[in-house]
Structure formats: structure tokens, C-alpha cells
Amino acid sequence: MTVHTAIVLLIAVVIGLIVGGLTFLSGGAVAPAVLAGLTAAGVSIPVLRTLIQ
């Protein structure tokens, strides 16, 4: 694993945790919060890959 890949994945995990946490704190249940966090992390990976070079 390259440093670039590690940084992209780490930032994607942080984004997913933030989105999931905010979804849960806004009154959502646990399952939708997890789904929102996973979706945000997955969607952010290609974007981060192109932004961080």
C-alpha cells in the first residue's frame, strides 16, 4: 500500500465517521447512520484520489 492510498483511505474513513455521527446525532437511528457513513466514505474515495496527488 502506498502512502497516497493510505492517506486517501484514512481521510475517507474520517469523512464517513463524521457523516455517520452527524446523521445519528440529528435523530436518526443507528442503521441509517451507518449506511450514510459508509456511503459517504465510498463516494469520497474517487474524489479524494483525484484531489490528492
PDBQT receptor file of N, H, CA, C and O in Angstrom, charges set to zero:
ATOM      1  N   MET A   1       0.853  -1.171   0.000  1.00  0.00    +0.000 N 
ATOM      2  CA  MET A   1       0.000   0.000   0.000  1.00  0.00    +0.000 C 
ATOM      3  C   MET A   1       0.900   1.236   0.000  1.00  0.00    +0.000 C 
ATOM      4  O   MET A   1       1.823   1.358   0.805  1.00  0.00    +0.000 OA
ATOM      5  N   THR A   2       0.609   2.125  -0.906  1.00  0.00    +0.000 N 
ATOM      6  H   THR A   2      -0.141   2.026  -1.560  1.00  0.00    +0.000 HD
ATOM      7  CA  THR A   2       1.412   3.342  -0.991  1.00  0.00    +0.000 C 
ATOM      8  C   THR A   2       0.922   4.367   0.038  1.00  0.00    +0.000 C 
ATOM      9  O   THR A   2      -0.153   4.225   0.620  1.00  0.00    +0.000 OA
ATOM     10  N   VAL A   3       1.721   5.374   0.238  1.00  0.00    +0.000 N 
ATOM     11  H   VAL A   3       2.595   5.490  -0.235  1.00  0.00    +0.000 HD
ATOM     12  CA  VAL A   3       1.357   6.438   1.167  1.00  0.00    +0.000 C 
ATOM     13  C   VAL A   3       0.115   7.170   0.647  1.00  0.00    +0.000 C 
ATOM     14  O   VAL A   3      -0.753   7.555   1.430  1.00  0.00    +0.000 OA
ATOM     15  N   HIS A   4       0.033   7.358  -0.660  1.00  0.00    +0.000 N 
ATOM     16  H   HIS A   4       0.738   7.045  -1.296  1.00  0.00    +0.000 HD
ATOM     17  CA  HIS A   4      -1.121   8.024  -1.260  1.00  0.00    +0.000 C 
ATOM     18  C   HIS A   4      -2.405   7.262  -0.949  1.00  0.00    +0.000 C 
ATOM     19  O   HIS A   4      -3.409   7.867  -0.573  1.00  0.00    +0.000 OA
ATOM     20  N   THR A   5      -2.382   5.954  -1.101  1.00  0.00    +0.000 N 
ATOM     21  H   THR A   5      -1.567   5.463  -1.406  1.00  0.00    +0.000 HD
ATOM     22  CA  THR A   5      -3.559   5.133  -0.824  1.00  0.00    +0.000 C 
ATOM     23  C   THR A   5      -3.937   5.198   0.652  1.00  0.00    +0.000 C 
ATOM     24  O   THR A   5      -5.116   5.299   0.992  1.00  0.00    +0.000 OA
ATOM     25  N   ALA A   6      -2.949   5.141   1.513  1.00  0.00    +0.000 N 
ATOM     26  H   ALA A   6      -1.992   5.060   1.236  1.00  0.00    +0.000 HD
ATOM     27  CA  ALA A   6      -3.211   5.198   2.947  1.00  0.00    +0.000 C 
ATOM     28  C   ALA A   6      -3.842   6.523   3.348  1.00  0.00    +0.000 C 
ATOM     29  O   ALA A   6      -4.763   6.546   4.164  1.00  0.00    +0.000 OA
ATOM     30  N   ILE A   7      -3.365   7.610   2.793  1.00  0.00    +0.000 N 
ATOM     31  H   ILE A   7      -2.616   7.591   2.130  1.00  0.00    +0.000 HD
ATOM     32  CA  ILE A   7      -3.916   8.927   3.120  1.00  0.00    +0.000 C 
ATOM     33  C   ILE A   7      -5.339   9.057   2.612  1.00  0.00    +0.000 C 
ATOM     34  O   ILE A   7      -6.204   9.575   3.318  1.00  0.00    +0.000 OA
ATOM     35  N   VAL A   8      -5.593   8.592   1.393  1.00  0.00    +0.000 N 
ATOM     36  H   VAL A   8      -4.890   8.171   0.820  1.00  0.00    +0.000 HD
ATOM     37  CA  VAL A   8      -6.939   8.665   0.822  1.00  0.00    +0.000 C 
ATOM     38  C   VAL A   8      -7.914   7.841   1.666  1.00  0.00    +0.000 C 
ATOM     39  O   VAL A   8      -9.008   8.309   1.981  1.00  0.00    +0.000 OA
ATOM     40  N   LEU A   9      -7.529   6.636   2.026  1.00  0.00    +0.000 N 
ATOM     41  H   LEU A   9      -6.640   6.256   1.770  1.00  0.00    +0.000 HD
ATOM     42  CA  LEU A   9      -8.420   5.785   2.826  1.00  0.00    +0.000 C 
ATOM     43  C   LEU A   9      -8.640   6.347   4.228  1.00  0.00    +0.000 C 
ATOM     44  O   LEU A   9      -9.745   6.269   4.764  1.00  0.00    +0.000 OA
ATOM     45  N   LEU A  10      -7.599   6.909   4.816  1.00  0.00    +0.000 N 
ATOM     46  H   LEU A  10      -6.701   6.973   4.380  1.00  0.00    +0.000 HD
ATOM     47  CA  LEU A  10      -7.734   7.492   6.149  1.00  0.00    +0.000 C 
ATOM     48  C   LEU A  10      -8.693   8.681   6.138  1.00  0.00    +0.000 C 
ATOM     49  O   LEU A  10      -9.549   8.799   7.014  1.00  0.00    +0.000 OA
ATOM     50  N   ILE A  11      -8.550   9.545   5.165  1.00  0.00    +0.000 N 
ATOM     51  H   ILE A  11      -7.854   9.449   4.453  1.00  0.00    +0.000 HD
ATOM     52  CA  ILE A  11      -9.440  10.702   5.073  1.00  0.00    +0.000 C 
ATOM     53  C   ILE A  11     -10.871  10.254   4.768  1.00  0.00    +0.000 C 
ATOM     54  O   ILE A  11     -11.823  10.844   5.279  1.00  0.00    +0.000 OA
ATOM     55  N   ALA A  12     -11.032   9.214   3.937  1.00  0.00    +0.000 N 
ATOM     56  H   ALA A  12     -10.258   8.735   3.522  1.00  0.00    +0.000 HD
ATOM     57  CA  ALA A  12     -12.363   8.695   3.631  1.00  0.00    +0.000 C 
ATOM     58  C   ALA A  12     -13.031   8.128   4.888  1.00  0.00    +0.000 C 
ATOM     59  O   ALA A  12     -14.231   8.311   5.092  1.00  0.00    +0.000 OA
ATOM     60  N   VAL A  13     -12.263   7.451   5.717  1.00  0.00    +0.000 N 
ATOM     61  H   VAL A  13     -11.289   7.302   5.551  1.00  0.00    +0.000 HD
ATOM     62  CA  VAL A  13     -12.812   6.926   6.970  1.00  0.00    +0.000 C 
ATOM     63  C   VAL A  13     -13.232   8.064   7.893  1.00  0.00    +0.000 C 
ATOM     64  O   VAL A  13     -14.287   7.995   8.523  1.00  0.00    +0.000 OA
ATOM     65  N   VAL A  14     -12.426   9.093   7.973  1.00  0.00    +0.000 N 
ATOM     66  H   VAL A  14     -11.569   9.148   7.461  1.00  0.00    +0.000 HD
ATOM     67  CA  VAL A  14     -12.772  10.248   8.814  1.00  0.00    +0.000 C 
ATOM     68  C   VAL A  14     -14.050  10.913   8.306  1.00  0.00    +0.000 C 
ATOM     69  O   VAL A  14     -14.917  11.270   9.104  1.00  0.00    +0.000 OA
ATOM     70  N   ILE A  15     -14.175  11.081   6.997  1.00  0.00    +0.000 N 
ATOM     71  H   ILE A  15     -13.471  10.791   6.349  1.00  0.00    +0.000 HD
ATOM     72  CA  ILE A  15     -15.388  11.668   6.421  1.00  0.00    +0.000 C 
ATOM     73  C   ILE A  15     -16.593  10.790   6.735  1.00  0.00    +0.000 C 
ATOM     74  O   ILE A  15     -17.653  11.300   7.100  1.00  0.00    +0.000 OA
ATOM     75  N   GLY A  16     -16.441   9.483   6.596  1.00  0.00    +0.000 N 
ATOM     76  H   GLY A  16     -15.580   9.069   6.300  1.00  0.00    +0.000 HD
ATOM     77  CA  GLY A  16     -17.530   8.563   6.908  1.00  0.00    +0.000 C 
ATOM     78  C   GLY A  16     -17.945   8.622   8.368  1.00  0.00    +0.000 C 
ATOM     79  O   GLY A  16     -19.135   8.585   8.678  1.00  0.00    +0.000 OA
ATOM     80  N   LEU A  17     -16.977   8.713   9.262  1.00  0.00    +0.000 N 
ATOM     81  H   LEU A  17     -16.010   8.743   9.010  1.00  0.00    +0.000 HD
ATOM     82  CA  LEU A  17     -17.298   8.817  10.687  1.00  0.00    +0.000 C 
ATOM     83  C   LEU A  17     -18.025  10.119  11.009  1.00  0.00    +0.000 C 
ATOM     84  O   LEU A  17     -18.965  10.134  11.803  1.00  0.00    +0.000 OA
ATOM     85  N   ILE A  18     -17.589  11.192  10.396  1.00  0.00    +0.000 N 
ATOM     86  H   ILE A  18     -16.825  11.179   9.751  1.00  0.00    +0.000 HD
ATOM     87  CA  ILE A  18     -18.240  12.483  10.639  1.00  0.00    +0.000 C 
ATOM     88  C   ILE A  18     -19.671  12.471  10.132  1.00  0.00    +0.000 C 
ATOM     89  O   ILE A  18     -20.586  12.890  10.842  1.00  0.00    +0.000 OA
ATOM     90  N   VAL A  19     -19.873  11.993   8.910  1.00  0.00    +0.000 N 
ATOM     91  H   VAL A  19     -19.130  11.653   8.333  1.00  0.00    +0.000 HD
ATOM     92  CA  VAL A  19     -21.224  11.964   8.341  1.00  0.00    +0.000 C 
ATOM     93  C   VAL A  19     -22.117  11.018   9.133  1.00  0.00    +0.000 C 
ATOM     94  O   VAL A  19     -23.263  11.355   9.432  1.00  0.00    +0.000 OA
ATOM     95  N   GLY A  20     -21.611   9.849   9.474  1.00  0.00    +0.000 N 
ATOM     96  H   GLY A  20     -20.681   9.575   9.231  1.00  0.00    +0.000 HD
ATOM     97  CA  GLY A  20     -22.395   8.904  10.262  1.00  0.00    +0.000 C 
ATOM     98  C   GLY A  20     -22.734   9.445  11.642  1.00  0.00    +0.000 C 
ATOM     99  O   GLY A  20     -23.857   9.286  12.121  1.00  0.00    +0.000 OA
ATOM    100  N   GLY A  21     -21.766  10.079  12.275  1.00  0.00    +0.000 N 
ATOM    101  H   GLY A  21     -20.853  10.208  11.886  1.00  0.00    +0.000 HD
ATOM    102  CA  GLY A  21     -22.018  10.655  13.600  1.00  0.00    +0.000 C 
ATOM    103  C   GLY A  21     -23.033  11.780  13.564  1.00  0.00    +0.000 C 
ATOM    104  O   GLY A  21     -23.905  11.864  14.428  1.00  0.00    +0.000 OA
ATOM    105  N   LEU A  22     -22.923  12.643  12.569  1.00  0.00    +0.000 N 
ATOM    106  H   LEU A  22     -22.214  12.575  11.866  1.00  0.00    +0.000 HD
ATOM    107  CA  LEU A  22     -23.882  13.739  12.458  1.00  0.00    +0.000 C 
ATOM    108  C   LEU A  22     -25.283  13.230  12.117  1.00  0.00    +0.000 C 
ATOM    109  O   LEU A  22     -26.281  13.779  12.585  1.00  0.00    +0.000 OA
ATOM    110  N   THR A  23     -25.350  12.183  11.303  1.00  0.00    +0.000 N 
ATOM    111  H   THR A  23     -24.540  11.737  10.922  1.00  0.00    +0.000 HD
ATOM    112  CA  THR A  23     -26.651  11.589  10.990  1.00  0.00    +0.000 C 
ATOM    113  C   THR A  23     -27.282  11.006  12.238  1.00  0.00    +0.000 C 
ATOM    114  O   THR A  23     -28.479  11.180  12.469  1.00  0.00    +0.000 OA
ATOM    115  N   PHE A  24     -26.491  10.318  13.043  1.00  0.00    +0.000 N 
ATOM    116  H   PHE A  24     -25.519  10.177  12.855  1.00  0.00    +0.000 HD
ATOM    117  CA  PHE A  24     -27.026   9.742  14.280  1.00  0.00    +0.000 C 
ATOM    118  C   PHE A  24     -27.442  10.826  15.267  1.00  0.00    +0.000 C 
ATOM    119  O   PHE A  24     -28.484  10.714  15.914  1.00  0.00    +0.000 OA
ATOM    120  N   LEU A  25     -26.635  11.870  15.383  1.00  0.00    +0.000 N 
ATOM    121  H   LEU A  25     -25.788  11.961  14.857  1.00  0.00    +0.000 HD
ATOM    122  CA  LEU A  25     -26.943  12.933  16.336  1.00  0.00    +0.000 C 
ATOM    123  C   LEU A  25     -28.139  13.779  15.910  1.00  0.00    +0.000 C 
ATOM    124  O   LEU A  25     -28.748  14.454  16.740  1.00  0.00    +0.000 OA
ATOM    125  N   SER A  26     -28.475  13.747  14.632  1.00  0.00    +0.000 N 
ATOM    126  H   SER A  26     -27.980  13.199  13.957  1.00  0.00    +0.000 HD
ATOM    127  CA  SER A  26     -29.624  14.525  14.180  1.00  0.00    +0.000 C 
ATOM    128  C   SER A  26     -30.940  13.805  14.443  1.00  0.00    +0.000 C 
ATOM    129  O   SER A  26     -32.001  14.280  14.036  1.00  0.00    +0.000 OA
ATOM    130  N   GLY A  27     -30.879  12.687  15.104  1.00  0.00    +0.000 N 
ATOM    131  H   GLY A  27     -30.018  12.301  15.434  1.00  0.00    +0.000 HD
ATOM    132  CA  GLY A  27     -32.103  11.979  15.473  1.00  0.00    +0.000 C 
ATOM    133  C   GLY A  27     -32.341  10.711  14.692  1.00  0.00    +0.000 C 
ATOM    134  O   GLY A  27     -33.373  10.062  14.864  1.00  0.00    +0.000 OA
ATOM    135  N   GLY A  28     -31.412  10.346  13.844  1.00  0.00    +0.000 N 
ATOM    136  H   GLY A  28     -30.574  10.873  13.704  1.00  0.00    +0.000 HD
ATOM    137  CA  GLY A  28     -31.565   9.129  13.063  1.00  0.00    +0.000 C 
ATOM    138  C   GLY A  28     -31.229   7.901  13.888  1.00  0.00    +0.000 C 
ATOM    139  O   GLY A  28     -30.573   7.991  14.925  1.00  0.00    +0.000 OA
ATOM    140  N   ALA A  29     -31.684   6.763  13.417  1.00  0.00    +0.000 N 
ATOM    141  H   ALA A  29     -32.217   6.689  12.574  1.00  0.00    +0.000 HD
ATOM    142  CA  ALA A  29     -31.357   5.505  14.076  1.00  0.00    +0.000 C 
ATOM    143  C   ALA A  29     -29.928   5.083  13.703  1.00  0.00    +0.000 C 
ATOM    144  O   ALA A  29     -29.266   5.731  12.892  1.00  0.00    +0.000 OA
ATOM    145  N   VAL A  30     -29.483   4.009  14.300  1.00  0.00    +0.000 N 
ATOM    146  H   VAL A  30     -30.021   3.483  14.959  1.00  0.00    +0.000 HD
ATOM    147  CA  VAL A  30     -28.113   3.571  14.078  1.00  0.00    +0.000 C 
ATOM    148  C   VAL A  30     -27.913   3.051  12.648  1.00  0.00    +0.000 C 
ATOM    149  O   VAL A  30     -26.915   3.377  12.005  1.00  0.00    +0.000 OA
ATOM    150  N   ALA A  31     -28.849   2.253  12.158  1.00  0.00    +0.000 N 
ATOM    151  H   ALA A  31     -29.659   1.989  12.681  1.00  0.00    +0.000 HD
ATOM    152  CA  ALA A  31     -28.682   1.655  10.825  1.00  0.00    +0.000 C 
ATOM    153  C   ALA A  31     -28.580   2.708   9.713  1.00  0.00    +0.000 C 
ATOM    154  O   ALA A  31     -27.676   2.612   8.883  1.00  0.00    +0.000 OA
ATOM    155  N   PRO A  32     -29.471   3.707   9.663  1.00  0.00    +0.000 N 
ATOM    156  CA  PRO A  32     -29.298   4.733   8.624  1.00  0.00    +0.000 C 
ATOM    157  C   PRO A  32     -28.010   5.549   8.803  1.00  0.00    +0.000 C 
ATOM    158  O   PRO A  32     -27.421   5.992   7.816  1.00  0.00    +0.000 OA
ATOM    159  N   ALA A  33     -27.580   5.746  10.023  1.00  0.00    +0.000 N 
ATOM    160  H   ALA A  33     -28.058   5.387  10.824  1.00  0.00    +0.000 HD
ATOM    161  CA  ALA A  33     -26.342   6.484  10.262  1.00  0.00    +0.000 C 
ATOM    162  C   ALA A  33     -25.141   5.704   9.734  1.00  0.00    +0.000 C 
ATOM    163  O   ALA A  33     -24.235   6.283   9.136  1.00  0.00    +0.000 OA
ATOM    164  N   VAL A  34     -25.136   4.401   9.954  1.00  0.00    +0.000 N 
ATOM    165  H   VAL A  34     -25.872   3.930  10.440  1.00  0.00    +0.000 HD
ATOM    166  CA  VAL A  34     -24.051   3.562   9.434  1.00  0.00    +0.000 C 
ATOM    167  C   VAL A  34     -24.073   3.561   7.917  1.00  0.00    +0.000 C 
ATOM    168  O   VAL A  34     -23.027   3.668   7.277  1.00  0.00    +0.000 OA
ATOM    169  N   LEU A  35     -25.256   3.443   7.341  1.00  0.00    +0.000 N 
ATOM    170  H   LEU A  35     -26.106   3.356   7.861  1.00  0.00    +0.000 HD
ATOM    171  CA  LEU A  35     -25.383   3.448   5.882  1.00  0.00    +0.000 C 
ATOM    172  C   LEU A  35     -24.920   4.782   5.292  1.00  0.00    +0.000 C 
ATOM    173  O   LEU A  35     -24.251   4.801   4.259  1.00  0.00    +0.000 OA
ATOM    174  N   ALA A  36     -25.270   5.887   5.937  1.00  0.00    +0.000 N 
ATOM    175  H   ALA A  36     -25.813   5.871   6.776  1.00  0.00    +0.000 HD
ATOM    176  CA  ALA A  36     -24.839   7.202   5.464  1.00  0.00    +0.000 C 
ATOM    177  C   ALA A  36     -23.320   7.340   5.561  1.00  0.00    +0.000 C 
ATOM    178  O   ALA A  36     -22.690   7.887   4.656  1.00  0.00    +0.000 OA
ATOM    179  N   GLY A  37     -22.737   6.853   6.640  1.00  0.00    +0.000 N 
ATOM    180  H   GLY A  37     -23.250   6.408   7.375  1.00  0.00    +0.000 HD
ATOM    181  CA  GLY A  37     -21.294   6.925   6.806  1.00  0.00    +0.000 C 
ATOM    182  C   GLY A  37     -20.550   6.091   5.784  1.00  0.00    +0.000 C 
ATOM    183  O   GLY A  37     -19.549   6.535   5.221  1.00  0.00    +0.000 OA
ATOM    184  N   LEU A  38     -21.040   4.873   5.539  1.00  0.00    +0.000 N 
ATOM    185  H   LEU A  38     -21.853   4.513   5.996  1.00  0.00    +0.000 HD
ATOM    186  CA  LEU A  38     -20.399   4.017   4.541  1.00  0.00    +0.000 C 
ATOM    187  C   LEU A  38     -20.526   4.599   3.138  1.00  0.00    +0.000 C 
ATOM    188  O   LEU A  38     -19.594   4.523   2.336  1.00  0.00    +0.000 OA
ATOM    189  N   THR A  39     -21.684   5.179   2.851  1.00  0.00    +0.000 N 
ATOM    190  H   THR A  39     -22.441   5.241   3.502  1.00  0.00    +0.000 HD
ATOM    191  CA  THR A  39     -21.893   5.791   1.542  1.00  0.00    +0.000 C 
ATOM    192  C   THR A  39     -20.969   6.989   1.357  1.00  0.00    +0.000 C 
ATOM    193  O   THR A  39     -20.354   7.152   0.303  1.00  0.00    +0.000 OA
ATOM    194  N   ALA A  40     -20.876   7.817   2.378  1.00  0.00    +0.000 N 
ATOM    195  H   ALA A  40     -21.376   7.684   3.234  1.00  0.00    +0.000 HD
ATOM    196  CA  ALA A  40     -20.008   8.996   2.283  1.00  0.00    +0.000 C 
ATOM    197  C   ALA A  40     -18.550   8.595   2.105  1.00  0.00    +0.000 C 
ATOM    198  O   ALA A  40     -17.823   9.211   1.326  1.00  0.00    +0.000 OA
ATOM    199  N   ALA A  41     -18.123   7.567   2.824  1.00  0.00    +0.000 N 
ATOM    200  H   ALA A  41     -18.713   7.066   3.458  1.00  0.00    +0.000 HD
ATOM    201  CA  ALA A  41     -16.740   7.111   2.689  1.00  0.00    +0.000 C 
ATOM    202  C   ALA A  41     -16.490   6.552   1.296  1.00  0.00    +0.000 C 
ATOM    203  O   ALA A  41     -15.457   6.828   0.687  1.00  0.00    +0.000 OA
ATOM    204  N   GLY A  42     -17.431   5.771   0.797  1.00  0.00    +0.000 N 
ATOM    205  H   GLY A  42     -18.270   5.547   1.293  1.00  0.00    +0.000 HD
ATOM    206  CA  GLY A  42     -17.262   5.174  -0.524  1.00  0.00    +0.000 C 
ATOM    207  C   GLY A  42     -17.270   6.191  -1.647  1.00  0.00    +0.000 C 
ATOM    208  O   GLY A  42     -16.502   6.081  -2.603  1.00  0.00    +0.000 OA
ATOM    209  N   VAL A  43     -18.138   7.177  -1.529  1.00  0.00    +0.000 N 
ATOM    210  H   VAL A  43     -18.762   7.267  -0.753  1.00  0.00    +0.000 HD
ATOM    211  CA  VAL A  43     -18.228   8.200  -2.578  1.00  0.00    +0.000 C 
ATOM    212  C   VAL A  43     -17.018   9.132  -2.545  1.00  0.00    +0.000 C 
ATOM    213  O   VAL A  43     -16.604   9.654  -3.580  1.00  0.00    +0.000 OA
ATOM    214  N   SER A  44     -16.459   9.338  -1.367  1.00  0.00    +0.000 N 
ATOM    215  H   SER A  44     -16.796   8.914  -0.526  1.00  0.00    +0.000 HD
ATOM    216  CA  SER A  44     -15.353  10.286  -1.257  1.00  0.00    +0.000 C 
ATOM    217  C   SER A  44     -14.024   9.722  -1.771  1.00  0.00    +0.000 C 
ATOM    218  O   SER A  44     -13.111  10.494  -2.065  1.00  0.00    +0.000 OA
ATOM    219  N   ILE A  45     -13.897   8.416  -1.883  1.00  0.00    +0.000 N 
ATOM    220  H   ILE A  45     -14.639   7.789  -1.643  1.00  0.00    +0.000 HD
ATOM    221  CA  ILE A  45     -12.606   7.827  -2.292  1.00  0.00    +0.000 C 
ATOM    222  C   ILE A  45     -12.199   8.262  -3.698  1.00  0.00    +0.000 C 
ATOM    223  O   ILE A  45     -11.067   8.718  -3.860  1.00  0.00    +0.000 OA
ATOM    224  N   PRO A  46     -13.044   8.151  -4.728  1.00  0.00    +0.000 N 
ATOM    225  CA  PRO A  46     -12.596   8.616  -6.054  1.00  0.00    +0.000 C 
ATOM    226  C   PRO A  46     -12.309  10.110  -6.109  1.00  0.00    +0.000 C 
ATOM    227  O   PRO A  46     -11.400  10.557  -6.808  1.00  0.00    +0.000 OA
ATOM    228  N   VAL A  47     -13.089  10.866  -5.367  1.00  0.00    +0.000 N 
ATOM    229  H   VAL A  47     -13.828  10.503  -4.798  1.00  0.00    +0.000 HD
ATOM    230  CA  VAL A  47     -12.872  12.326  -5.351  1.00  0.00    +0.000 C 
ATOM    231  C   VAL A  47     -11.536  12.654  -4.691  1.00  0.00    +0.000 C 
ATOM    232  O   VAL A  47     -10.761  13.462  -5.204  1.00  0.00    +0.000 OA
ATOM    233  N   LEU A  48     -11.278  12.025  -3.558  1.00  0.00    +0.000 N 
ATOM    234  H   LEU A  48     -11.907  11.369  -3.141  1.00  0.00    +0.000 HD
ATOM    235  CA  LEU A  48     -10.002  12.261  -2.861  1.00  0.00    +0.000 C 
ATOM    236  C   LEU A  48      -8.826  11.790  -3.690  1.00  0.00    +0.000 C 
ATOM    237  O   LEU A  48      -7.759  12.403  -3.669  1.00  0.00    +0.000 OA
ATOM    238  N   ARG A  49      -9.017  10.706  -4.418  1.00  0.00    +0.000 N 
ATOM    239  H   ARG A  49      -9.884  10.208  -4.435  1.00  0.00    +0.000 HD
ATOM    240  CA  ARG A  49      -7.939  10.191  -5.259  1.00  0.00    +0.000 C 
ATOM    241  C   ARG A  49      -7.493  11.183  -6.303  1.00  0.00    +0.000 C 
ATOM    242  O   ARG A  49      -6.304  11.297  -6.601  1.00  0.00    +0.000 OA
ATOM    243  N   THR A  50      -8.462  11.910  -6.866  1.00  0.00    +0.000 N 
ATOM    244  H   THR A  50      -9.428  11.817  -6.625  1.00  0.00    +0.000 HD
ATOM    245  CA  THR A  50      -8.089  12.898  -7.876  1.00  0.00    +0.000 C 
ATOM    246  C   THR A  50      -7.606  14.203  -7.257  1.00  0.00    +0.000 C 
ATOM    247  O   THR A  50      -6.779  14.900  -7.846  1.00  0.00    +0.000 OA
ATOM    248  N   LEU A  51      -8.115  14.540  -6.077  1.00  0.00    +0.000 N 
ATOM    249  H   LEU A  51      -8.787  13.974  -5.599  1.00  0.00    +0.000 HD
ATOM    250  CA  LEU A  51      -7.706  15.801  -5.440  1.00  0.00    +0.000 C 
ATOM    251  C   LEU A  51      -6.313  15.719  -4.827  1.00  0.00    +0.000 C 
ATOM    252  O   LEU A  51      -5.556  16.688  -4.873  1.00  0.00    +0.000 OA
ATOM    253  N   ILE A  52      -5.975  14.572  -4.256  1.00  0.00    +0.000 N 
ATOM    254  H   ILE A  52      -6.590  13.785  -4.218  1.00  0.00    +0.000 HD
ATOM    255  CA  ILE A  52      -4.684  14.413  -3.573  1.00  0.00    +0.000 C 
ATOM    256  C   ILE A  52      -3.725  13.698  -4.528  1.00  0.00    +0.000 C 
ATOM    257  O   ILE A  52      -3.859  12.500  -4.778  1.00  0.00    +0.000 OA
ATOM    258  N   GLN A  53      -2.781  14.433  -5.046  1.00  0.00    +0.000 N 
ATOM    259  H   GLN A  53      -2.672  15.407  -4.843  1.00  0.00    +0.000 HD
ATOM    260  CA  GLN A  53      -1.783  13.831  -5.937  1.00  0.00    +0.000 C 
ATOM    261  C   GLN A  53      -0.428  14.386  -5.680  1.00  0.00    +0.000 C 
ATOM    262  O   GLN A  53       0.535  13.994  -6.338  1.00  0.00    +0.000 OA
TER     263      GLN A  53
